[in-house]
């Protein structure tokens, strides 16, 4: 698997998980209704499958690396859909997480 394909899968997983959680939040907390919650549940289920298409066979490695993508993606989602403005510490933390993703997933192994 190429690094590009792997990154696309991480982005897809992030859209499903963050989007799913956001839809549940909107449906429940913002009182938009059960259809939003149901759509969120479906998106979260799709997230569960998206990670399985990574070529690495180690669940722990994939989910650990995805955690960094989730952190950065959550901040971007907040900017795009909730008017959130990250400060320099948010951005620094996200950058550190993404460096961690690169080390976990793409460092040369024995």
KOLTORSE-188288 format. One record per residue (C-alpha): x, y, z; residue in three letters. Coordinates in steps of 0.2 Angstrom, whole numbers, padded with zeros to 4 digits, always signed. Example, Ala and Ser with C-alpha at 12.3 -4.5 7.8 and 13.67 -1.06 7.14 Angstrom:
BEGIN
+0062-0022+0039ALA +0068-0005+0036SER 
//
This chain:
BEGIN
+0000+0000+0000UNK +0006+0017-0004UNK +0008+0031+0009UNK -0005+0041-0001UNK -0018+0027+0000UNK -0015+0025+0018UNK -0017+0044+0021UNK -0033+0044+0011UNK -0040+0030+0022UNK -0035+0039+0037UNK -0044+0055+0031UNK -0059+0044+0026UNK -0060+0036+0043UNK -0059+0054+0051UNK -0073+0060+0041UNK -0084+0045+0046UNK -0079+0046+0064UNK -0079+0064+0067UNK -0094+0067+0056UNK -0103+0053+0065UNK -0100+0060+0082UNK -0105+0077+0076UNK -0121+0071+0069UNK -0125+0062+0085UNK -0121+0078+0095UNK -0132+0089+0083UNK -0146+0076+0084UNK -0146+0074+0103UNK -0138+0090+0110UNK -0144+0102+0098UNK -0161+0094+0097UNK -0161+0091+0078UNK -0169+0074+0080UNK -0167+0055+0078UNK -0163+0056+0060UNK -0147+0065+0064UNK -0143+0053+0077UNK -0146+0038+0066UNK -0135+0046+0052UNK -0122+0048+0065UNK -0123+0030+0070UNK -0121+0024+0052UNK -0106+0035+0049UNK -0098+0028+0065UNK -0101+0011+0059UNK -0093+0016+0042UNK -0078+0022+0052UNK -0076+0005+0060UNK -0074-0003+0043UNK -0063+0011+0035UNK -0048+0007+0046UNK -0049-0011+0041UNK -0043-0007+0023UNK -0026-0001+0030UNK -0012-0013+0024UNK -0004-0015+0041UNK -0011-0030+0050UNK -0008-0023+0068UNK -0025-0016+0075UNK -0015-0007+0089UNK -0004+0002+0077UNK -0018+0007+0065UNK -0028+0014+0079UNK -0014+0023+0088UNK -0009+0032+0072UNK -0027+0036+0068UNK -0028+0044+0085UNK -0016+0058+0079UNK -0027+0060+0063UNK -0042+0061+0074UNK -0035+0075+0085UNK -0030+0086+0069UNK -0046+0082+0060UNK -0057+0086+0075UNK -0049+0104+0076UNK -0052+0106+0057UNK -0070+0100+0059UNK -0073+0113+0072UNK -0065+0127+0061UNK -0076+0121+0046UNK -0093+0118+0055UNK -0093+0126+0072UNK -0084+0142+0070UNK -0070+0136+0082UNK -0053+0145+0081UNK -0038+0135+0087UNK -0025+0144+0096UNK -0006+0141+0093UNK -0006+0127+0106UNK -0020+0118+0098UNK -0010+0119+0082UNK +0006+0114+0090UNK -0002+0099+0098UNK -0010+0094+0082UNK +0007+0095+0073UNK +0015+0084+0086UNK +0001+0071+0084UNK +0003+0071+0065UNK +0022+0069+0067UNK +0018+0054+0079UNK +0006+0047+0065UNK +0021+0048+0053UNK +0033+0039+0065UNK +0021+0025+0069UNK +0015+0021+0052UNK +0029+0026+0040UNK +0045+0024+0049UNK +0056+0010+0041UNK +0055-0007+0050UNK +0067-0021+0051UNK 
//
